[in-house]
Amino acid sequence: MLKVSRVENKFFFNQQDLYSLRELLNNIMIIDPNSIDFEPYKISSLYYDTEYDGDLAEKLDGVRYREKYRVRIYNDN
């Protein structure tokens, strides 16, 4: 089974720093194909759990590596 590890960090930026960071990243990253004209787009996700909410229980218990089943739709397509 493939184990996926993800770290999520959140940062606050002022407008000038955000603009500078965006310019820097535009030079090294590929544009997301779901984006149209660099505009935000809608993401809808549907998560599946076991019959007795076993996945929810693992999350609440702080289990670091757990299975997650998700269907994701972009731009209602």
Summary of the structure (lengths in Angstrom):
residues: 77
radius of gyration: 17.4
end to end distance: 29.5
largest distance: 48.5
contacts: 101
relative contact order: 0.16
helix: 26%
strand: 16%
